[in-house]
């Protein structure tokens, strides 16, 4: 990889709790200096992974100079646990770690046998995320997902979810298969603050107090 494309971080920490496998790792430019992958709940495994990486790197939490955060979509609980850890590390740092985020559906394309295949991932009951070959992501209803399923990869992000009778291959969401920044760099983007991905965020009606007359 050309020198200009190398990342200048000494201890970048990746946090990804979007799927049924929780990943905590420290990527290098062409691999992983440390990687912890677990199928136990994120509430436990993400902190175990964090400790594992620090011990293997012989580093401290304050030495982390970049957070690589998976914004989702995926497991709501897992993503929120990862978000809490990431925000805690940022707030307690004595310096200002860089923040880079990526989308789990974009990461999934790097792990597919056919990167141009559509990818389906669960959203809300009766709705799915569709990652299109163009790179766009949209929410589709169950009926459209049923028609797309046979020619799409399936990204399993929750253990108990509606399954179609016929689907394409399931994405093996194992980030250790990626060659560190050399591959992740294609989907990472710098941000000023952390947030979770949702194309249709919940909306709330503003309460307006109207005094009673009479």
Number of C-alpha atoms within 10 A of each C-alpha: 8 6 6 7 11 14 13 11 15 13 24 23 26 21 26 29 34 28 24 19 22 27 27 29 26 27 25 19 19 15 17 17 16 19 20 20 19 17 12 12 14 26 15 12 21 25 15 15 22 21 17 17 22 19 12 12 13 8 13 12 15 15 15 22 19 20 23 24 27 28 24 25 22 27 20 16 14 25 26 19 19 26 21 13 16 19 14 11 16 22 12 11 15 10 12 13 20 17 21 22 22 21 20 24 26 20 20 20 23 20 17 18 12 12 14 15 17 23 29 28 22 23 21 11 10 12 16 21 22 27 23 16 14 9 12 11 17 11 20 17 15 15 11 13 21 16 13 19 21 15 15 23 27 24 22 22 23 17 9 7 12 11 12 14 8 13 17 17 16 14 18 15 23 15 23 17 12 17 16 19 20 18 15 20 16 12 16 19 14 12 11 8 11 17 15 18 16 14 12 8 8 6 6 6 5 6 6 6 6 6 6 5 4 3
